[in-house]
Amino acid sequence: MPIYEYQCADCGHIFDALQKISDAPLTTCPECSQDSLKKLLSAPKFRLKGSGWYETDFKTGDKRNIADGASSSSSSSSSSSSSKAGDS
């Protein structure tokens, strides 16, 4: 679920809310109870990197960026051996 950032136009309170994409935007400020919330546009506060599920499950061939060099060399050698088998 995405994290949305909101700011109250009356009191200036800024907070984050974890909501489903299909949920209606929040309107009532939790600090001053006024109906003056606006959803802010903001950059993500984290970045997924490393050899997680995306790196190992959905990328193939040269697109992989796995931190462990042994894994990438074994995958490249298997792809080169399969291409040699197809050439004969």
URQUI-V185446 format. One record per residue. SS is DSSP state (@ for helix, = for strand, . for the rest). PHI is phi in whole degrees, 0 to 359 (* if undefined). OMEGA is omega in radians with two decimals (NA if undefined). Layout:
SS & PHI & OMEGA
SS & PHI & OMEGA
This chain:
. & * & 3.14
= & 285 & 3.06
= & 254 & -3.14
= & 253 & 3.11
= & 253 & -3.13
= & 238 & 3.03
= & 223 & 3.10
= & 276 & 3.13
. & 286 & -3.12
. & 276 & -3.04
. & 259 & 3.12
. & 82 & 3.14
. & 297 & 3.11
= & 243 & 3.11
= & 207 & 3.11
= & 254 & 3.11
= & 225 & 3.08
= & 273 & -3.06
= & 222 & 2.98
. & 289 & 3.10
. & 297 & -3.11
. & 280 & 3.13
. & 290 & 3.08
. & 289 & 3.10
. & 299 & 3.09
. & 288 & -3.13
. & 234 & -3.07
. & 262 & 3.14
. & 288 & 3.13
. & 288 & -3.13
. & 273 & -3.04
. & 252 & 3.11
. & 62 & 3.08
. & 269 & 3.11
. & 270 & -3.07
. & 222 & 3.11
= & 279 & 3.04
= & 233 & 3.09
= & 282 & -3.13
= & 265 & 2.99
. & 266 & -3.10
. & 217 & 3.12
. & 281 & 3.07
. & 300 & -3.10
. & 264 & 3.11
. & 209 & 3.11
. & 225 & 3.09
. & 277 & 3.09
. & 212 & -3.12
. & 107 & -3.08
. & 258 & -3.13
. & 279 & -3.05
@ & 299 & -3.12
@ & 294 & -3.12
@ & 297 & -3.02
@ & 265 & -3.02
@ & 260 & -2.98
. & 247 & 3.11
. & 262 & -3.13
. & 230 & 3.03
@ & 59 & -3.07
@ & 288 & -3.13
@ & 284 & 3.13
. & 292 & 3.14
. & 225 & -3.06
. & 273 & -3.09
. & 295 & -3.12
. & 279 & -3.09
@ & 295 & -3.12
@ & 295 & -3.13
@ & 292 & -3.10
@ & 289 & 3.13
@ & 288 & 3.11
@ & 289 & 3.13
@ & 289 & 3.13
@ & 288 & 3.12
@ & 289 & 3.11
@ & 290 & 3.12
@ & 288 & 3.12
@ & 286 & 3.11
@ & 289 & 3.12
@ & 290 & 3.12
@ & 288 & 3.09
@ & 292 & -3.14
@ & 294 & -3.13
@ & 285 & -3.13
@ & 284 & -3.06
. & 277 & NA
